[in-house]
Amino acid sequence: MTEFIKRNATEFSDALVREADGLRLLAEALQNAGESGPGALRVPDVLRVSETELVLPRIASAPAARGQLAALGAGLAGIHRQRMPHYGLDLDNMIGLSRQRNAVTEDWGDFYVEYRLRPQLAMIRDVRVRQQFESRLAACDRALRRFLNEHCDHPSLLHGDLWAGNALFDDSGPWLIDPAVYYGDREADLAMTELFGGFSSAFYDAYDAVYPRTSAYELKRPIYNLYHTLNHYNLFGASYLGACRRNLDAFDRL
């Protein structure tokens, strides 16, 4: 078996350990969902992990076939269907190069506002932009929390960073890598799949066949993607500011 070694590129000593924890949680959820056998969704086994290195089996990735994208959608829905005991997570982890703040709570709306949006808003270096965004959030704070709670069926285990680069495919099927897990509204994962594209209709059709998206998904999508565009704005700069503003405009529809 060929190994893949991922080295810690962050300033946080526990980044790779938390990633390994996330892979193990996803593997457990796939097992509970009965995902096994040829073509099923998988996550790589954690061979070794330390503060400096995460060692995984190397995946010989190739372009995805339609059936593999369908297996990814069905497998993800199988993870999401499992009802978890709470929202959030008991430890902080990472979203890309950024610290992802977590806590355990029974209130999804509170968690999303306090542990996803507010930390990212606080990181904005441009004072004028930060104040504008914080003012927009304050104006709809109660309505946003209420809306999110009304349209979230139960806590699900989320991959947390589900863009196309974190879904790989080889001859035997789809893989999920680089998780930023926590327990939340499953449609936050689906929203991110649409942020940068790369997931075909086969993926969404297979997901919906197992666990259909809600009628509120179209409005939730920009609200959930605001977290990721804010993170990219804070990490990579002004090229993501327009996307942040467009997602923020969804607040006007609450």
Order of alpha helices (4+ residues) and beta strands (2+ residues): beta-alpha-beta-beta-alpha-beta-beta-beta-beta-alpha-alpha-alpha-alpha-beta-beta-beta-beta-alpha-alpha-alpha-alpha
